[in-house]
Amino acid sequence: MTTDEPAPRPSLSDSDSIKLRDYLISRLPLLEKTVKDADPQEYKDLVVQKLKELSLQLQLQLPESVQQQVFDDVLNEMTGYGPIQPFLDDPDVSEVMVNGPKKVYIEMKGKLKKTGITFDDNEHVIRLIERIILPLGRQIGPNNLMVDARLPDGSRVNAVIPPIAIDGPSITIRKFSKERLKTEDLIKSGTLTDKTVDLLQGCVRAKLNIIISGGTGSGKTTLLNVLSSFIPETERIITIEDAAELQLQQDHVLRLETKTHTTDGTDEVTIRDLVRNSLRMRPDRIVIGECRGAEALDMLQAMNTGHGGSLTTVHANSPRDAISRLETLVMMTGMALPLKVIRQQIASAVDLIVHQSRLKDGTRKVTAITEISGMEGDMVTMTDLFKLEQTGIGEDGKVLGELKPTGFRPMFMNRLEIAGIKLAPGVFGIPKPERLDKDRQR
């Protein structure tokens, strides 16, 4: 399915469709047990073959489109993720949200849409949750009402069940992009500009510590992937994530992922555990998928003790808010550190904040690139190097605007030059010297 609107179901009452689907599945129980470890495509082909044989035996008198829809439902139930499988297959759908059995929403091309897809009942949704989490050794039930998981393709899944989910079991799936976006793609989509790519590439290669901030679904991980691609092949990179999403292109990459308590009794391993352990693994770069807990202090300490070039993301509404967010995360350690000391840690560790936003039209753009320039009294001082200037809304509803330099020369320019990276003054909107002379003569 690749159209803007979900395709309508063929004409067959929901109750009759469910009965026929369940009956066909009931005729194939041994098939599911005997070939569950088979190649996925071979398994699908076998299910289709058996369904065709059953339809002949039962002499189903259904329109071809209706029969195909029922077969698809059976196939999705036995080999996929039930009613939402078509959305997981659709490359234009970035998020799937199940708000109880009768309300399924998707995000398509940056906009939310309600679909006509439904589950049978609460138990149907819970069966899907169990199908997702059981291979991972997770459980959901009265003693565990929430669970995070990951699909085989890397997509993130969060599930919540009653009584805390009042309207029925909820599933939220953030899909994992199968395509590795490149800088050219972000320039084409308007997320970045040529000048900002030159700046960010230079900052990564010069081993500046960079934080990508933004709201939920703003594209932070995608941007982190792109910035990570600027790291030289000669360096050892360690990535740390809750759910592995990063797609680094370098060869020397060691990927670490957290682990929760599982049914087999395995101990929990947190982001903080992994950050601390990574310092013993001789990293040239540490890339943390998302910093959202007490690991913020370990990350800042690593940045301040010779592990330059670290990259991470944080949830925040602005670059200034990202500083406040880091302060809060450090306080979660339980250590009684004075606020000024925390801010000094941040000011000395973080060089650059790249803020990304999802705009009203659904597009994702970098809206600010901000340098952390030091401390002034008790406050962290910041300088905007680039800001998005919005000029209005187009006839098609698109937000009009451009990410423009502010005209300030960053304090870290000497670090770039020491690393052999030279950026023209025009990158920052600074006129050339000869132009300044002409302006003065006028």
C-alpha positions in Angstrom: 0.0 0.0 0.0 1.5 3.3 -1.1 -1.4 5.6 -1.5 -2.1 8.6 0.7 -5.3 7.0 2.1 -5.6 3.5 3.5 -7.3 1.2 1.0 -11.0 0.3 1.9 -11.7 -3.3 2.8 -13.8 -5.3 0.3 -17.5 -5.7 1.0 -17.8 -8.4 3.7 -19.3 -7.8 7.2 -16.6 -7.6 9.9 -18.2 -10.5 11.8 -18.3 -12.8 8.8 -14.8 -11.9 7.8 -13.5 -12.7 11.3 -15.4 -16.0 11.5 -14.0 -17.1 8.1 -10.5 -15.9 9.0 -10.5 -17.8 12.3 -12.0 -20.9 10.7 -9.2 -21.0 8.1 -6.6 -20.5 10.7 -8.1 -23.3 12.8 -7.6 -25.6 9.8 -3.9 -24.8 9.7 -2.6 -25.3 13.3 -0.2 -28.1 12.6 1.2 -26.1 9.7 2.2 -23.3 12.1 3.8 -25.6 14.6 5.8 -27.8 12.1 7.3 -25.0 10.0 7.6 -22.2 12.5 11.4 -22.3 12.1 11.3 -22.4 8.3 12.5 -19.6 6.1 9.9 -16.8 6.4 9.3 -16.6 2.6 9.0 -20.4 2.3 6.6 -20.3 5.2 4.4 -17.7 3.6 4.4 -19.6 0.3 3.3 -22.7 2.1 0.5 -20.9 3.9 -0.7 -19.5 0.6 -0.6 -22.9 -1.0 -2.6 -24.5 1.9 -5.2 -21.7 1.8 -5.8 -22.3 -1.9 -6.2 -26.0 -1.3 -8.7 -25.2 1.5 -10.7 -22.9 -0.6 -11.1 -25.6 -3.2 -12.1 -28.1 -0.6 -14.6 -25.8 1.0 -15.8 -24.5 -2.3 -15.8 -20.9 -1.2 -18.1 -18.9 -3.3 -16.7 -15.4 -2.7 -15.8 -12.5 -5.1 -12.1 -12.7 -5.9 -11.3 -9.4 -4.1 -13.1 -10.5 -0.9 -11.4 -13.9 -0.9 -8.0 -12.2 -1.4 -8.7 -9.9 1.5 -9.6 -12.9 3.8 -6.4 -14.7 2.6 -4.4 -11.6 3.4 -5.9 -11.4 6.9 -5.0 -15.1 7.5 -1.5 -14.6 6.2 -1.0 -11.5 8.3 -2.2 -13.3 11.4 0.0 -16.4 10.9 3.1 -14.8 9.4 3.0 -11.1 10.3 1.5 -8.6 12.7 -2.2 -9.0 12.1 -4.3 -6.0 10.8 -1.4 -3.5 11.0 0.9 -5.6 8.8 0.1 -3.5 5.6 1.2 -0.3 7.4 4.4 -1.9 8.5 5.0 -2.9 4.8 4.2 0.6 3.5 7.4 2.8 3.2 5.3 6.0 3.5 4.1 5.1 7.0 6.5 6.2 9.7 4.5 5.4 12.8 1.6 3.0 13.7 -0.6 3.8 16.7 -3.2 1.3 18.1 -5.4 3.1 20.6 -7.5 0.1 21.6 -9.0 -2.4 19.3 -11.2 -0.1 17.3 -8.9 2.9 16.7 -5.8 2.6 14.6 -3.9 5.7 13.5 -0.8 6.1 11.3 1.6 8.9 10.6 2.1 9.2 6.8 4.4 11.8 5.3 4.5 13.7 8.6 0.7 13.8 9.1 -1.6 11.7 11.4 -4.4 9.8 9.7 -7.1 7.6 11.2 -7.5 4.3 9.4 -10.4 2.0 8.9 -8.5 -0.9 10.3 -9.7 -2.5 13.5 -8.8 -5.5 15.8 -11.5 -8.0 16.9 -11.3 -7.1 20.6 -8.8 -6.4 23.4 -7.6 -10.0 23.4 -6.7 -9.7 19.7 -4.5 -6.7 20.5 -2.9 -8.5 23.4 -2.1 -11.5 21.3 -0.2 -9.3 18.9 1.8 -7.7 21.8 2.7 -11.2 23.0 3.8 -12.2 19.6 6.1 -9.2 19.4 7.7 -9.6 22.9 7.8 -13.3 23.6 10.8 -14.0 21.2 12.7 -11.3 23.2 12.0 -13.0 26.6 9.7 -10.2 27.7 6.3 -10.6 29.4 3.2 -8.4 29.7 0.5 -9.0 32.2 -0.9 -7.9 35.7 2.7 -7.6 37.1 4.1 -5.8 34.0 1.6 -3.4 32.3 4.1 -1.7 30.1 6.8 -3.0 27.8 9.4 -1.7 25.2 10.5 -4.0 22.4 12.0 -4.1 19.0 10.8 -5.7 15.8 13.3 -7.8 13.8 13.8 -4.9 11.4 14.7 -2.6 14.3 11.4 -0.7 14.6 10.7 0.4 18.2 7.6 -0.8 19.9 5.9 0.4 23.1 2.8 -1.5 24.5 0.5 -0.6 27.4 -2.4 -2.7 28.7 -5.3 -2.2 31.1 -5.9 -1.1 33.7 -3.5 1.8 33.0 -4.6 1.8 29.3 -8.2 2.8 30.0 -9.5 2.4 26.4 -7.9 -0.9 25.8 -4.4 -2.2 25.0 -2.2 0.3 23.2 0.6 -0.3 20.7 2.9 2.4 19.3 5.4 1.4 16.6 8.1 3.8 15.4 9.2 2.3 12.1 12.8 1.7 11.3 13.8 3.2 8.0 15.4 0.6 5.7 17.1 3.3 3.7 20.2 5.1 4.9 19.6 8.7 4.3 22.6 10.8 3.2 23.4 14.4 3.5 22.1 14.9 -0.1 18.7 13.6 1.1 18.6 16.0 4.0 19.6 19.0 1.8 16.9 18.0 -0.8 14.2 17.7 1.9 15.2 21.1 3.3 16.4 19.7 6.7 19.9 21.1 6.1 21.6 23.5 3.8 24.9 23.3 2.0 26.5 25.7 4.4 25.3 23.9 7.5 26.5 20.5 6.1 30.0 22.0 5.6 29.9 23.3 9.2 28.6 20.1 10.8 31.0 17.9 8.8 33.9 20.1 10.0 32.7 20.0 13.6 32.4 16.2 13.6 35.8 15.7 12.0 37.4 18.1 14.5 36.0 16.0 17.3 33.6 18.6 18.8 31.0 17.3 21.2 27.6 17.6 19.6 24.1 17.2 21.0 21.1 16.9 18.8 18.0 18.2 20.5 14.3 18.1 19.5 10.9 16.9 20.2 9.4 13.4 19.7 9.4 12.4 16.1 11.4 15.4 15.0 14.1 13.2 13.2 16.9 13.3 15.8 18.0 9.8 15.1 18.0 10.3 11.4 20.2 13.4 11.8 22.5 11.5 14.2 23.0 8.8 11.6 24.0 11.4 9.1 26.4 13.3 11.4 27.9 9.9 12.4 28.7 9.3 8.7 31.3 12.1 8.9 33.4 10.2 11.5 36.6 9.0 9.8 36.9 5.2 9.0 40.2 5.1 11.0 38.4 5.6 14.3 36.9 3.1 16.7 33.2 3.9 17.3 31.0 2.6 20.1 27.3 3.1 19.9 25.0 2.8 22.9 21.2 2.6 22.5 18.0 1.4 24.2 16.9 -0.1 20.9 19.4 -0.4 18.1 18.4 2.1 15.4 21.7 3.7 14.3 23.0 2.7 10.9 26.6 3.7 10.9 28.4 3.1 7.7 32.0 2.7 9.0 33.5 -0.7 9.5 35.0 -0.4 13.0 31.8 0.0 14.9 30.9 -1.8 18.2 27.1 -1.7 18.9 25.8 -2.0 22.5 22.2 -2.2 23.5 20.5 -2.1 26.8 18.7 -5.1 28.3 15.7 -5.3 30.7 14.9 -8.0 33.2 13.6 -11.0 31.2 11.8 -14.2 31.9 15.0 -16.1 32.1 16.2 -14.0 35.0 18.9 -12.1 33.1 19.9 -8.9 35.0 19.1 -5.5 33.6 21.8 -3.5 31.8 21.1 0.2 31.5 22.5 3.0 29.3 24.5 4.2 32.2 26.1 0.7 32.7 27.0 0.7 29.0 28.5 4.2 29.0 30.7 3.4 32.0 31.8 0.1 30.4 32.5 1.7 27.0 35.2 3.9 28.6 37.2 0.7 29.2 36.9 -0.4 25.5 39.3 2.2 24.0 36.7 4.2 22.1 37.7 7.0 19.7 34.1 8.1 19.6 31.1 7.4 21.8 27.7 7.7 20.2 24.6 7.5 22.5 21.3 7.1 20.7 19.4 9.1 23.3 20.4 10.5 26.6 17.5 10.5 29.0 18.7 9.4 32.4 21.5 9.5 34.9 23.9 8.5 32.2 24.1 12.2 31.3 26.6 12.7 34.0 28.8 9.9 32.8 28.6 11.2 29.2 29.6 14.7 30.3 32.5 13.4 32.3 33.6 11.3 29.3 33.5 14.4 27.1 35.5 16.3 29.7 38.2 13.6 30.0 39.5 13.2 26.5 36.7 11.5 24.7 36.1 14.2 22.2 33.8 13.9 19.3 30.9 12.3 21.2 27.4 12.5 19.8 24.0 12.1 21.4 20.4 13.3 21.3 18.1 14.7 24.0 14.4 15.6 24.1 14.0 19.4 24.3 12.1 22.2 22.7 15.0 24.5 22.1 18.8 24.7 22.5 18.4 26.5 25.8 15.9 23.9 26.9 18.4 21.2 26.0 20.7 22.7 28.6 18.0 22.6 31.2 17.2 19.0 30.2 20.8 18.0 30.8 20.8 19.7 34.2 17.7 17.6 35.2 19.2 14.4 33.9 22.4 14.9 35.9 20.3 15.5 39.0 18.7 12.1 38.5 22.0 10.5 39.6 21.1 11.5 43.2 24.4 13.2 43.7 24.1 16.5 45.5 26.0 18.6 43.0 25.4 22.4 43.0 23.6 23.7 40.0 26.6 25.9 39.1 28.9 22.9 39.0 26.5 21.0 36.8 26.4 23.9 34.4 30.2 24.2 34.4 30.3 20.6 33.4 27.9 21.2 30.6 29.6 24.3 29.4 33.1 22.7 29.3 31.8 19.4 27.7 29.3 20.4 25.0 30.5 22.4 22.0 27.4 22.5 19.8 23.7 21.9 19.9 21.8 21.2 16.7 18.1 21.6 17.2 15.6 19.9 15.0 11.8 20.4 14.8 8.8 18.9 13.2 6.9 21.8 11.7 3.2 22.3 11.3 3.2 20.9 7.8 4.9 17.7 8.9 8.3 18.5 7.6 11.4 18.0 9.7 14.0 20.8 9.7 17.0 21.9 11.6 15.8 25.2 13.2 18.9 26.2 15.1 22.6 25.5 15.3 23.9 26.9 18.6 27.4 27.1 20.1 28.0 26.7 23.8 30.4 29.5 24.4 31.1 29.3 28.1 29.8 30.6 31.5 28.7 34.1 32.5 28.1 34.1 36.2 25.9 31.1 36.9 24.5 30.9 33.4 25.7 28.9 30.4 26.2 31.3 27.5 25.1 30.3 24.0 25.4 31.8 20.5 23.1 31.0 17.7 25.2 30.4 14.5 22.2 29.5 12.3 18.5 30.1 12.8 15.4 29.2 10.8 13.7 32.3 9.6 10.0 31.5 8.8 8.4 33.8 6.3 4.9 32.4 6.1 2.7 29.5 4.9 2.5 28.6 1.2 -0.7 27.8 -0.7 0.0 24.1 -0.3 0.3 24.5 3.5 4.0 24.2 3.5 6.0 26.3 6.0 8.1 28.8 4.1 11.5 29.8 5.5 15.2 29.3 5.4 18.0 28.3 7.8 20.2 31.3 7.7 23.6 32.2 9.3 23.4 34.8 12.1 26.7 36.4 11.2 28.6 35.3 14.3 32.0 33.6 14.0 32.2 30.6 16.3 34.8 30.5 19.1 35.7 26.9 18.0 37.1 28.1 14.6 40.7 27.7 15.8 39.9 24.0 16.7 38.7 23.4 13.2 41.8 25.1 11.7 44.1 23.0 13.9 42.3 19.9 12.5 43.0 21.1 9.0 39.4 22.2 8.3 39.0 25.6 6.8 35.5 27.2 6.4 35.0 30.4 4.4 33.6 33.3 6.4 30.7 33.3 4.1 29.5 30.0 5.7 28.6 32.1 8.8 27.2 35.0 6.8 30.4 37.1 7.4 31.3 39.4 4.5 34.7 39.0 2.9 37.3 41.6 4.0 37.4 43.4 0.6 33.6 43.8 0.8 34.0 45.3 4.2 36.5 47.8 2.9 34.1 48.8 0.1 31.3 49.3 2.5 33.4 51.5 4.7 34.5 53.7 1.7 30.8 54.2 0.9 
